[in-house]
Amino acid sequence: MSQEDSAMTLRDKLRIIIFEADTQAGRRFDVSLIVMILLSVLTVMLDSVPEINAQYGQQLYYAEWAFTLLFTVEYLIRLWCIEHSWSYAKSFYGVVDLLSILPAYISLFVPGAQFFLAIRILRVLRVFRVLRMVRYVGEAELIAQALAASRRKITVFIASVLALMVIFGALMYVIEGGSNPAFASIPHSIYWAVTTMTTVGYGDITPVTPLGQSLASLIMIMGYGIIAVPTGIVTLELNEANRRQANTRTCSDCAAEGHSREASYCWRCGAALYQRSRDQEPKEFESNESLNS
């Protein structure tokens, strides 16, 4: 054991294991936590099935309390390990951790609170915290960048679709309103346009006139094309984010990092960057390029 390891307190060791995933103990803890989260969510889901609850309700009750106690101990240790525990408690994952255990204790003191036990399903959100800390952080950043870059395009697209739904709903009200009581108002017609354009088609409202049926056919065909547009937008941004993926090149003037592979100049100071030759590129980049080609 090194002098640095011996100087670490129990609090520091637990913090590294629980909050960091670049150690063997941290990875084991993350894997164990994922297994417990999934099993606890499965327990909640099975408990909601009347047939299973009637036969195995007692066993599921004990299993749920076992998971609740384990998650409670974990939550308290997380608070203890952090220097400023309130900062963690009010963070997103801190609130999720609290909501995943709080309903079980509320049910002990508040009669009829068993319904709120369904909130325990929020435990599944904790899986994303573990995945965010392990090897998927790069892929998660790519998706986040793509969604952030495409949010304006998607917003404009959704606004255009909503406008089309209102227009088509108003048209169907004009066409079908006099002969079809299902289209008695514009809101009802807009509801029909939404279900038709999204290809859901509940069938509770249907046009009866030839002109209305022709317009409905046009809306259905447009719906299939509209579904593909957001997918194409996000896919384009994903490819762009993957192309801009940063590497380990560092500026020799200002030591800035985070440059894309194609960059020739530093993003911070503008100094020329050292250009790697083909055989100096990391193998992971070469494999990615071969896959893309």
C-alpha positions in Angstrom: 0.0 0.0 0.0 1.4 3.4 -1.0 1.8 6.3 1.4 -0.9 8.2 -0.5 -3.4 5.4 -0.1 -2.6 5.0 3.6 -3.3 8.7 4.1 -6.7 8.5 2.6 -9.6 8.5 5.0 -12.6 6.1 4.8 -14.7 9.0 3.6 -12.3 9.6 0.7 -12.2 5.9 -0.2 -16.0 5.6 -0.2 -16.3 8.8 -2.3 -13.9 7.4 -4.9 -15.8 4.1 -5.1 -19.3 5.6 -5.2 -18.8 8.6 -7.4 -15.9 7.6 -9.6 -15.8 4.7 -12.1 -12.1 4.6 -13.1 -11.2 2.2 -10.4 -11.9 -1.5 -10.2 -13.9 -1.1 -7.0 -15.8 1.7 -8.6 -16.7 -0.4 -11.6 -17.8 -3.2 -9.4 -20.0 -0.9 -7.4 -21.6 0.5 -10.5 -22.4 -2.9 -11.9 -23.9 -4.0 -8.5 -25.9 -0.8 -8.3 -27.3 -1.4 -11.8 -28.4 -4.9 -10.9 -30.1 -3.8 -7.7 -31.9 -0.9 -9.5 -33.2 -3.2 -12.3 -34.3 -5.9 -9.8 -36.1 -3.3 -7.6 -37.9 -1.8 -10.7 -38.9 -5.4 -11.6 -40.2 -5.9 -8.1 -42.4 -2.8 -8.4 -43.7 -3.8 -11.8 -44.6 -7.4 -10.6 -46.2 -6.0 -7.5 -48.7 -4.1 -9.6 -49.9 -7.3 -11.4 -53.0 -8.5 -9.4 -52.4 -12.2 -10.1 -48.7 -12.1 -9.0 -49.5 -9.9 -6.0 -52.1 -12.3 -4.8 -49.7 -15.2 -4.9 -46.3 -13.6 -4.1 -47.4 -10.3 -2.4 -45.6 -11.1 0.9 -42.3 -12.0 -0.8 -42.4 -8.9 -3.0 -43.1 -6.8 0.1 -40.0 -8.1 1.9 -37.9 -7.7 -1.3 -39.1 -4.1 -1.8 -38.2 -3.2 1.8 -34.8 -4.9 1.4 -34.1 -2.7 -1.7 -35.4 0.4 0.1 -33.1 -0.1 3.1 -30.1 -0.7 0.8 -30.8 2.4 -1.2 -31.3 4.4 2.0 -27.9 3.4 3.3 -26.4 4.2 -0.1 -28.1 7.6 -0.1 -26.9 8.5 3.4 -23.3 7.4 2.5 -23.4 9.6 -0.6 -24.5 12.6 1.6 -21.7 11.8 4.0 -19.0 11.5 1.4 -19.7 14.9 -0.2 -18.1 17.9 1.4 -21.2 20.0 0.6 -24.0 17.4 1.0 -26.8 19.9 0.4 -25.4 20.5 -3.1 -25.8 16.8 -3.9 -29.2 16.6 -2.2 -30.7 19.3 -4.3 -29.2 18.1 -7.6 -31.2 16.2 -10.1 -29.9 12.7 -9.2 -30.0 13.6 -5.5 -33.7 14.3 -5.8 -34.2 11.1 -7.8 -32.4 9.1 -5.1 -34.6 10.7 -2.4 -37.9 10.1 -4.4 -37.0 6.5 -4.9 -36.9 5.7 -1.2 -39.2 8.3 0.3 -42.6 6.8 -0.7 -41.9 3.6 1.2 -41.4 5.5 4.5 -44.4 7.8 3.8 -46.7 4.7 3.5 -45.8 3.8 7.1 -47.3 7.0 8.5 -49.9 8.1 6.0 -52.9 5.8 5.4 -53.7 5.2 1.8 -50.3 6.4 0.5 -49.6 3.0 -1.1 -50.6 4.5 -4.4 -47.6 6.8 -4.3 -45.3 3.8 -4.1 -45.5 3.8 -7.9 -43.0 6.7 -7.7 -40.4 4.1 -6.9 -40.3 3.4 -10.6 -38.1 6.6 -10.8 -35.3 4.3 -9.7 -34.8 3.4 -13.3 -33.5 7.0 -13.9 -30.6 6.1 -11.6 -29.3 3.7 -14.3 -28.4 6.8 -16.5 -26.3 8.2 -13.7 -24.2 5.0 -13.7 -24.0 4.8 -17.4 -23.0 8.4 -17.6 -20.0 7.7 -15.4 -18.6 4.7 -17.2 -17.5 4.0 -20.8 -20.7 5.5 -22.4 -19.8 9.1 -21.5 -18.4 9.8 -25.0 -21.5 8.5 -26.7 -23.7 10.4 -24.3 -21.9 13.6 -25.1 -22.3 13.0 -28.8 -26.1 12.5 -28.5 -26.4 15.6 -26.2 -24.5 17.7 -28.7 -26.6 16.5 -31.6 -29.9 17.2 -29.7 -28.6 20.6 -28.7 -27.5 21.5 -32.2 -30.8 20.4 -33.7 -33.2 21.9 -31.2 -34.0 25.0 -33.3 -34.6 22.9 -36.4 -36.8 20.5 -34.5 -38.7 23.4 -32.9 -39.4 25.0 -36.3 -40.4 21.7 -37.7 -42.9 21.0 -34.8 -44.3 24.5 -35.1 -44.9 23.9 -38.8 -46.6 20.5 -38.1 -48.8 22.1 -35.5 -49.8 24.8 -38.0 -50.6 22.1 -40.6 -52.7 20.2 -38.1 -54.8 23.3 -37.3 -55.2 24.1 -41.0 -56.3 20.5 -41.9 -58.6 20.4 -38.9 -60.3 23.6 -40.0 -60.6 22.3 -43.5 -62.2 19.0 -42.3 -64.6 21.0 -40.2 -65.7 23.0 -43.2 -65.9 19.8 -45.4 -67.5 17.4 -42.9 -69.1 19.7 -40.3 -72.5 19.8 -42.0 -73.0 16.1 -42.7 -70.8 14.4 -40.0 -71.6 15.0 -36.3 -68.2 13.8 -35.4 -66.7 17.0 -36.8 -69.0 19.2 -34.9 -66.3 21.7 -33.9 -62.8 22.8 -34.9 -61.1 21.3 -31.8 -62.6 17.9 -32.6 -61.4 18.2 -36.1 -57.9 19.2 -35.0 -57.9 16.1 -32.7 -58.7 14.0 -35.8 -56.0 15.7 -37.8 -53.4 15.0 -35.0 -54.3 11.3 -34.8 -54.3 10.9 -38.6 -51.1 12.8 -39.3 -49.2 10.9 -36.6 -50.6 7.6 -38.2 -52.2 6.6 -34.9 -55.7 6.5 -36.3 -58.0 5.5 -33.4 -61.0 5.3 -35.7 -63.3 7.0 -33.3 -63.8 9.9 -35.9 -63.9 9.1 -39.6 -64.8 11.3 -42.6 -67.8 10.2 -44.7 -67.8 12.6 -47.7 -65.6 11.8 -50.7 -63.8 15.1 -50.4 -63.1 14.5 -46.7 -61.8 11.0 -47.4 -59.5 12.3 -50.1 -58.1 14.9 -47.7 -57.7 12.2 -45.1 -55.7 10.1 -47.6 -53.4 13.1 -48.3 -52.8 13.7 -44.6 -52.0 10.0 -44.0 -49.4 10.1 -46.8 -47.9 13.3 -45.4 -47.7 11.8 -42.0 -45.4 9.0 -43.1 -43.0 11.6 -44.6 -43.2 13.9 -41.6 -42.1 11.1 -39.2 -38.8 10.8 -41.0 -37.9 14.5 -40.8 -36.8 14.7 -37.2 -34.8 11.5 -37.5 -32.9 12.9 -40.5 -32.2 16.1 -38.6 -30.8 14.4 -35.5 -28.9 11.9 -37.7 -27.2 14.7 -39.6 -26.2 16.4 -36.4 -24.9 13.1 -34.9 -22.7 12.7 -37.9 -21.4 16.2 -37.6 -20.8 15.9 -33.9 -18.9 12.6 -34.5 -16.8 14.3 -37.2 -16.0 17.1 -34.7 -15.1 14.7 -32.0 -12.3 16.1 -30.0 -8.9 14.3 -29.6 -5.9 14.7 -27.3 -4.1 17.4 -29.4 -2.9 20.3 -27.3 -1.9 23.8 -28.4 1.8 24.4 -28.0 1.2 28.1 -27.3 -1.7 28.2 -24.7 -2.0 24.5 -23.9 -5.7 24.5 -24.9 -7.3 21.1 -25.4 -10.4 19.8 -27.1 -9.5 20.3 -30.8 -11.2 18.4 -33.5 -9.1 16.1 -35.7 -9.5 18.4 -38.7 -8.5 21.6 -36.9 -5.4 23.4 -38.2 -5.5 26.2 -35.7 -6.1 26.5 -32.0 -9.7 27.4 -31.1 -8.5 29.7 -28.2 -5.4 31.6 -29.4 -5.4 30.9 -33.2 -1.9 29.4 -33.2 -1.1 26.7 -35.8 -1.5 23.2 -34.5 0.9 20.3 -35.0 -0.5 18.1 -37.8 -0.2 14.4 -37.2 0.7 12.1 -40.0 -1.5 9.2 -41.0 0.5 6.7 -39.1 0.4 8.8 -35.9 -3.3 8.8 -35.7 -4.8 6.7 -32.9 -6.0 3.3 -33.9 -9.5 4.0 -32.6 -9.8 6.9 -35.1 -8.6 4.8 -38.0 -11.2 2.1 -37.2 -13.9 4.7 -37.0 -12.9 6.2 -40.4 -12.9 2.7 -42.0 -16.4 2.0 -40.6 -17.7 5.4 -41.9 -16.2 4.8 -45.3 
